Amino acid sequence: MIEIDVALGERRYPIRIGAGLLDEGSWRGALRGRHALVVTDDRVAPLYLARVERALGALTHDSIVLPAGEASKTLEHTARVLDALAGLGASRDAAVIALGGGVVGDLAGFAAATWMRGVDFVQLPTTLLAMVDSSVGGKTGVNIAAGKNLVGAFHQPRAVFIDTATLATLPGREYAAGLAEVVKYGAIGDADFFAWLEANADALEARDGDALAEAIGFSCRYKAGVVARDEREQGERALLNFGHTFGHALEAERGYGDLLHGEAVAIGMMLAARLSAALRRAPAEDADRLARLLSRFGLPVAPPRADADALLARMRLDKKNVSGRLRLILWRGIGKAEIAPDIDEAPVRRLLATV
């Protein structure tokens, strides 16, 4: 088992990575109180909910099963979770358990952040994307019509338990979407890891256990280090959003659900890389290299048709922007991402109009 410590000043929590953790049940020790609510979705529940409920034993608990997919990440479904906590009689020492992918984790964490002004939550991610990204770092939230993740809170989990055996049941498209976030870590800050991904792409595509443990462990360590230095995204943590401003705009414009989040991130990273090359910040060859690796994992590298002005309007609502000016995450090449403040919209519009 791999164990990573996330240190946030005097606060800290563990990330544990290994096969069989759901059944082994060590995650049960992260619960402190008398009540627990399991939040999951209708794809994950038939596979893993009974195992989690067995481990809860005599603890007073209940579960809520949401429809799977990004369209469920709403205030309305958050209200369902809060009503379930109320029905359970959950007190300040209660815990919310997120069993599923990024949608479940974000929504369950947001509900935990708001119930009685904040109760514990434990992440049990079952998708690769949630394992390497959304389960770590304490960003919680939901979507509204105006944009993705515009309503939320920073609320760190009490613990993250990553059972890599759950990846055996993950559909291929969702597995590939998770690899987009793995590629991101090499793209923004570690050229050697990017080269490792290129060299081990076949093993990762085959879901080789050793390669997966290496990729997941590196991704979690990288993100844990960034979060420890910049929990509230005042600086360095913004780099983790490489590709996300473009990607979130595409997701929102297409109504959530047409593109998986990881697919939108893959396209967004390519748009950021192409824009960096157009602005002479980075070599075009590095963008081509990124495109080859993403394509090798079966990920899209060009956006579907969308109106450039509509996408720009959504990008203006991005949380990284300051005083109404675009603030994007671009790069100087593989492994060298940077915050680019006050970007002129004209080259962005030209890029979006030509894809």
N, C-alpha and C positions, 0 to 999 in steps of 0.2 A: 504494500500500500504506500502511496505517496502522500505526504502530509505537508501542507503549506500554511504558514502562519500569516494572517493579514493583521498588521499592527497599525493602529490608528491612535497614536498617543498612548493613553492609558487603557484604551479599549483594544481588544483583539479578538479574532475568531479564527477557527481552523477551516481549511479546505482539505477534505480527505478524498483521495482518488483511488479506486480499486474495483475489481470485479466482485460482484455479489454483496455489496454493502447494504442493499435493501433488505435482503434476507438475513444477513449477519446481525443487523439491528443495532449497531453501535450508535446510530443517529438518535436513538431513543434517549440516550443520556444527555442530549442537548436540551431536552424539555425540562422546564423548572417548575411548572405549576400544575393545576388540577384539571385544566381544560385544554383541548387541542381541536382545531378544525383543519381538516385536510381539504385543500382546493386542488382540483384536477380537471381534466377535460374528458370528453366522451370517447376519445381514442386511447388515452392512457389508462383510464379507469378499468377497462376489462382486463388489462395486462398486469397492472401493478397495485391497484387500490387495495385489494384483499390482503396482500402481503403487508402493506403499511398498517392497515387496521389491525391485523393480528399482532404486530409488534407493539401497538398502543395498549393492548391488553385491557386491564381494568380502568385505565385512565378515562375520564369522561371525555368523549370525543364524538364528532360527527364529521360528515363529508359533504362537499358540494361539487357537483359535476357540471362544468360549463360546456357549451358547444365548442369544439376545437376550431382554432383559426383566429387570425388577427381581428376579424369582425367582432369577436367577443370582448375585446379589450376596451371596455366602455365604462362610463360611470354607472349605467344601469346594472351591469353585471357586478360592479363593485358594491352597489347597494344590496344585491342579493347576498354577497359574502358577509356584509355587515349585519344584515338581518339574521343570517345563520349564526353569527357570533352572539347576537342578542338572544336568539332562541336557545342557544347552548348555555346561556348564563355566564358567558366568558368574562372573567375578571382581569385585573391588571397583570396577573401572572400567567395569562393564557398564552398559547402559541398558535400561530398559523403555519401550516406545513404546505409548501408549494411543491406539488408532485406533477411535473410535466415540463413543457418547454418554456420559451421566453415569455409568451403571452400569459401563461399561468403564473410564472414567477413575478412578472411586473405587476400584474393585477393583485395577486395575493399579498405581495409586499406592500403595495399602496394601501390595501385594506388594513393590514397590520399597522402601518404607520398612522392611520387615522382612528383606529378603534381605541377609545379611551386615551387618545393622544400618543399612542405608540405602545404596541406589545411585541413580544418576540416573534420572529418567523425563521423557519428553517427551510433551506433550499434543498430539494431532492430532484435535480434536473435529469431529464430523460432524453433530451436531444443534444446533439453535439454543439449547436449554437448556444444553447443555454449553459452547457458545461464550461465552454471556453470564454463566454462573454457575459451574458445577462445575469447569471446567478451570482457573479462576483462584483462587489463594489457598491451595492446599496442604492442603485438608481431604480426607483419604482415609479409606476405611472400608467396612465391610460391615454387613449386617443380621443380626440373630438373631431367634428367635421372639418374644422379649420386646419388641423395638422396632427402629426404623430407625436405622442408623448408630451403634449403641451400642458397636461395636468399631472402632477406627480409630486414626489417628495424624495429626499435622500433618507433612506432608512436601512441601515446595515443589517444583514442576517445575523443570527446567533451562530450559525454554522452552515457549511455547504458540504453535502455528501454526494460525491459523483460516482455512481455505480456504472462503470463502463460496460457491463453486461447488457444494460438496457439498449445499447446501440445496435444490438443484433436485431431488434424489432423495428428499427427506425427506417422508414421508406427511403429509397435511394435519393429522391429529390431533396428531402429534408436533410439527409446526411451531407449532400453536396453543399447545401446552403450553409451548414455549419462550417465547412471547410473554408468558406469565404472569410469568416472572421478569423480563422487560424492564419490564412494568408495575410490578413491585415497586419498582424503583429510583426511579421517579417518586413512588410512593406513600409511600416512607419518607423521601425526602430532597430531592426537587426538583420543586416544583409546576410550574415552567416546562416541564420535560421531560414531566411528565404531560399538560400541555396540548398539547405538541407531538405526543404519541402520539394524543391525541384528534383533532387536526387532520390527522394523517397515517395514520389507521387504514386507509383504503382502500388506500394505497400499500403499507403493510406486509402487508395481507392478500394483495395481488397479488405479494408478494415482489419489489417494486421494488428494484433494486440500490442506488440512492443512499439510499433510506430505510433499507434494511437496514444499510448501512455506517454510517449515522448512529446507528442504534439500538444496534448491536453495539459500536461505538466508545465511545459514551457509557456503556453498561453496564460495559464492561471498565475504562474510566478510573475510574468511580465505585467499583467494587469494588477495584481496585488501590489507590486512595487509602485506603480503609478498612482494607485488609489491611496496608498500610505503617504505619498508625498503631496497629493492634491485631492483630498476627498471630495471637495465641493466644486471641482472643475473651475478653479480660478486661473489655471494656467495649463500645465503639462497635460492634465487629464483630457483636455479638449482634443489632443492629438488622436485619442482613441476613436474619435468621430470621423476619421479619414473615410471619405466616400459617403458618409451618412447624410450630409445636407442634401446632396443630389438624390440619394436613395430614398430618404424620407419623403421628399417632394414627389417622387415617382409613385411611391406607395399610396400617398394621400390622393394624388390626382387620379389614380386608377381604382380608388375605392376600397383599399385594403383587402387583400386576399388573392388578387390576380397574380401579383408577384410575392414570393416568399421574401421575408426580410433579408436573408442572406443573399438571395438573388439580386435584390435591390442594392445591397451594399456592394456586391461585385460590380454591377453597372456603375454605381456611384464612384467607386475607386477608379475605374477606367476613365470616367469623365474628369475626375480630379487630376489624374495623371496626364490626360490629354490637354487639359487646361494649363497645367504646369508647363508642359512642353510649348504650348502656344504662347505663353508669357515668357518663354526663354528662362524659366527657372530650373528646368530639368531636361535631361536628354530624352528625345523621343524613343530611343532604343529601349530605355527602361520601361516605358509604357508598353512597348511591344512585348517585352519579357513578362510583364505582369499579365498581359492578355493571354499569352501562351499558357501560363500556369493555371489561370482561372479556367480557360477553355479545356485544359487537360482534366480538370475536375468536373467538367460538364456544366460549368456555370456560364450564364449569359455575359457578354462583354459589351453589348450595344443595347441602348434603351429601345423599348417599343415606341411607336409613334405617339407623340404628345405635343401639345402646344407649348412653344418656348416661353411665351409670356405667362401662361398659366403656371408653369413650373417655377418661373422666377418669382411670381407672386407668393407661392408657397415657401420658397427658399427665404424670402424676406422675413417670414415668421420664425425662422430657425432660432433656437435659444442662444446660439453663440453670437448672433449679431449684436452690434452696439450702435445705438442712435440711428437705427434704420439703415445702416450700411452693411453690405455683405462681408462677413468674416468667415472665410473658408479654411479648411485644412487642406493644404497642398503639399508638394514635396520637392526636394532637390534631387530626387532619384531614390532608388530602392534603399530602404533603411534610414531615410532622412526626411521625415515629415516635418512640417512647420505650420504655425498659425499665420495665416495671411490676412491681416486686417484691411478694411477699407478697399475691397476689391471692386473695380469698376464693373458695372453690369454689362457693358457693351461686349467684351470678349466672351462672357458667359452666355449671353444671348446668341452670339454667333455660333458658339459651340453647340448649343442646344438646337439651333435651327438647322444644323448640318447633319444631325444624326438620324 
